[in-house]
Amino acid sequence: MLSLDHFDPEHFLVGMFEAENSEVLRDFLMEAGLMAWNDLKINSITPAKDLMDNIDQAPPTIF
């Protein structure tokens, strides 16, 4: 776990984790019992530097 923040008063948590893949993280969170009383949403991220380093591989836009 890289970070875990709680937003009051909504009892809303945002965490940042480093894992081999999203399935490993999902399994960990389920085994921890967090699915029993929380909605779970997992979003993979790409560091902005990696996006910019590979921008030339993106397809052209139509605009």
C-alpha contacts under 8 A as a table, 3 or more apart, distances in Angstrom:
res1	aa1	res2	aa2	distance
1	M	4	L	7.39
1	M	15	G	7.31
1	M	16	M	6.07
1	M	17	F	4.38
1	M	18	E	6.44
2	L	15	G	7.44
2	L	16	M	5.25
2	L	17	F	5.27
2	L	18	E	6.91
3	S	15	G	5.38
3	S	16	M	5.08
3	S	17	F	7.08
4	L	13	L	6.83
4	L	14	V	5.71
4	L	15	G	4.12
4	L	16	M	6.43
5	D	13	L	5.56
5	D	14	V	5.27
5	D	15	G	6.23
6	H	11	H	6.57
6	H	12	F	5.71
6	H	13	L	4.58
6	H	14	V	6.63
7	F	10	E	6.16
7	F	11	H	6.03
7	F	12	F	5.17
7	F	13	L	6.28
8	D	11	H	5.80
8	D	12	F	7.10
9	P	12	F	7.94
17	F	25	L	7.72
19	A	22	S	6.95
19	A	24	V	6.58
19	A	25	L	6.17
20	E	24	V	6.58
21	N	24	V	5.59
21	N	25	L	6.80
22	S	25	L	5.10
22	S	26	R	6.07
22	S	42	I	7.14
22	S	44	S	7.10
23	E	26	R	4.96
23	E	27	D	6.08
24	V	27	D	5.23
24	V	28	F	6.23
25	L	28	F	5.08
25	L	29	L	6.21
26	R	29	L	5.21
26	R	30	M	6.14
26	R	42	I	7.63
27	D	30	M	5.11
27	D	31	E	6.05
28	F	31	E	5.16
28	F	32	A	6.18
29	L	32	A	5.03
29	L	33	G	6.53
29	L	34	L	5.77
29	L	35	M	7.18
30	M	33	G	5.13
30	M	34	L	5.85
30	M	35	M	5.64
31	E	34	L	7.72
33	G	36	A	5.68
33	G	37	W	7.91
34	L	37	W	6.01
34	L	38	N	5.81
34	L	40	L	7.94
35	M	38	N	5.25
35	M	39	D	6.46
35	M	40	L	6.62
46	T	50	D	6.63
46	T	51	L	6.85
47	P	50	D	5.40
47	P	51	L	6.62
48	A	51	L	5.02
48	A	52	M	6.22
49	K	52	M	5.14
49	K	53	D	6.06
50	D	53	D	5.03
50	D	54	N	6.32
51	L	54	N	5.31
51	L	55	I	5.92
52	M	55	I	5.01
53	D	56	D	7.76
54	N	57	Q	5.57
54	N	58	A	7.30
55	I	58	A	5.44
